[in-house]
Amino acid sequence: ERSSSHTKTPSEKNQSSFVKYGRPQDITSESFGPLLPIAEALDEATGGWGLSYADLHPATPRTTVGQAFLATNFFYAAAGLWLGIQGDWFYGGLTELAGIVSFAYHYTQLEFGKNRSEVRLALLIDYFCAGSALLTGGVYMVQAGITSVPIESLVSAGVAVVCLSLCWVWEFGYPYIFWHSLWHISSAYTGYLVGQDHLSKIAGQ
């Protein structure tokens, strides 16, 4: 075991929480309640990675960086509200909900820090809400015909996937915040584009 006087090397500081701390040990009925079977299944299927999350220290909900990061969730609110006003309250509502839950998850992530069951629970709920919006957007694209999806939507989706992937490469502190902020913005914009395309082709607007 390392002594408390050990100074972390740059490579140790820049490791993801999963690499540093290993598999979560706090997936219990007290933490997850009725969602425990789902949490356990996800933890088992991913070898513990699915419910790990980035340590965003030194950012908190009270620092400028933390607040700017949280503010990027409002892009979902704007996209969802606009789609609802245009007539698609279902997809718009899912997008709004995804933004609200994402805000709550990242707030707990910033507030509580590493290895907290409250953050893992928020992450699990975030998976549900974001997944619902992504699945609906995918259905819209299939309905419209993948080959007829506007190139702008595909490019935006590609940028979003790249940004999300880079969050897992640099899953710590400021680098994570930077790339995940771009994921929020680009995925919200993609959702808006897909919703607009659905309204114009399927709903006839």
Secondary structure, 3 states (H helix, E strand, C coil): CCCCCCCCCHHHHCCCHHHHHCCCCCCCHHHHHHHHHHHHHHHHHCCCCCCCCCCCCCCCCCCHHHHHHHHCCHHHHHHHHHHHHHCCHHHHHHHHHHHHHHHHHHHHHHHHCCCCHHHHHHHHHHHHHHHHHHHHHHHHHHHHCHHHCCHHHHHHHHHHHHHHHHHHHCCCHHHHHHHHHHHHHHHHHHHHHHHHHHHHHCCCC
